[in-house]
């Protein structure tokens, strides 16, 4: 269950590093992709031919591919999302699960399904008779439909189509499986089916999975099972990232990759067992004392989404870097994330050595020594390394203790004028909402200073893009609502994620259009700039590449990608002398005196971090 958030979070802690997978389906199973149920081996051939390989090592690959799937928010509302495709070599046990209504799925023991009684649980913990969640559109279908399927592909897609029409579907297996679709009441996009049998079998070959940023769930199997990926953040914060207002669920908590967690300490028990996120000590059962509330910024764990990671890093007060105990150290994306944190100026980090349950003691010790060497090389020799198992919940209390000890809440200036960077923007109106019930666009991010209240006038810069003029127009709007992890409030202070409801037309805020803007009182912000002159400091070696690439000097007319706060822009160098470069931007940014600018260069087919700049 999600943790109850007692008050607004006061600190942002980023999580970055390892892409946590290993909870996958066999190639014989089906996944919803591009509007149809696709067999795993067919999807694998498709991504090999058309996909963009963005992570690879001896046993696993991660592909970016154009296409969409459906994912579920915590209220079971559906969202169209763009997944990545993950492929892994595997030699071990799989579980063949069949339900009383004929649904079938083949998964690894650690693959999570949603249980009616316990929420997200690993497949190996399910038993015969347990109810599991399956997709059924939240409409009431009429009558009864019977149809025979000639192949598994036809069966999977007929089942999905009938489910998306609101029917509850049963499969009766035979030479030609029969689908019986009946009408069923239900307000949510979910139905329940009981497990009839679980069979363990050996499997050697490839596994496949959809990695869905922020939502971490998708539709799979013969019968539209709802499947899920688990992360280290969920071990701290609960199975769903928020359970308050619909605005936060649909627009901020999941989409932004944020999760909030209260940190409690039992005064009767020794550390680290005294720390928990439930408010009740698991050791003695006594009530615990609230120390503070933390927002976790769950950054993408692969280098193709580095621009998103840098945007999130602009809001971080500290960071947790996740490194897998069963992989070589460092992975390319781990090097890049650590370098990015250093460039942005993040000093307080904790390293999590995850998947400790998958290796021997000696392997874990060797991995630990390599982590220490890696951290020392980047100037983080004093960072603590905490071994955990996010899947099994091992050592989470020690991680909480490290968070309290090594990532303090910074001093905030609440008397200064409010200043906020926009990390996400969105339209929370569902399709079909009557115009009279429309609400304005919502901006998500974190307040750096000051206090923001409902009713305040705010100015947004650079503002809204005017296509006909190829220009940006600053806008003034009104704060009509404020949301945090604790729910809707009348005022917000610095620290933690906030959602700012405005009177803006939601057309201008949908799909993250406003990301990179600043929010302040009218007249406070400097004018946006189309040109930046900066003092640059280049790295010796580019980060994120599989092979080590030396960073050459900047050149006239070179195209760069710049991250300024949460803004991402591109620009061409128009002047350069020694370490001072002037860049003409394609998109304007608000440049503050203390801004740090992350500089990336095109190396091969990727943007790679090569240095950092400050306004000259």
Secondary structure, DSSP 4 states (H G I P E B T S, - for coil): -PPP--S---EEEEEEE-------EETTSEEEETTEEEEHHHHHHHHHHH-EEEEE-SSEEEEE-S--EEEE-TT--EEEE--EEEEEEEEEEEEEEEETT--EEEEETT-EEEETTTEEEEGGG--TT-EEEEE--SS---SEEEEE-SSHHHHHHHHHHHHHTT-EEEEE-SSS-EEEEE----SSSEEEEEEEEEEEEEEEEEEEEEE-TTT-EEEETBTTEEEE---HHHHHH-SSS--S-HHIIIIIITTTTEEEEEEEE-TTS-TTTTEESSSB-TTT--B-EEEEEEEEEE--SSGGGHHHHHHHHTT-SEEEEEEETTS-S--HHHHHHHHHHHHHT---EEEEEE-GGGS-HHHHHHHHHHHHHHHHHTT-TT--EEE-BTTTTBTHHHHHHHHHHHSPPPP--TTSPPEEEEEEEE--PPTT--GGG----EEEEEEEESEEETT-EEEEEEEEEETTTTEEEEEEEEEEEEEETTEEESEEESSS-EEEEESS-GGGTGGGTTTT-EEESTT-SPPPEEEEEEEEEEEEEEES-SS-EEPPPP-TT-EEEEEETTEEEEEEEEEEETTEEEEEEEEEE---TT-EEEEEEEETTEEEEEEEEEE-
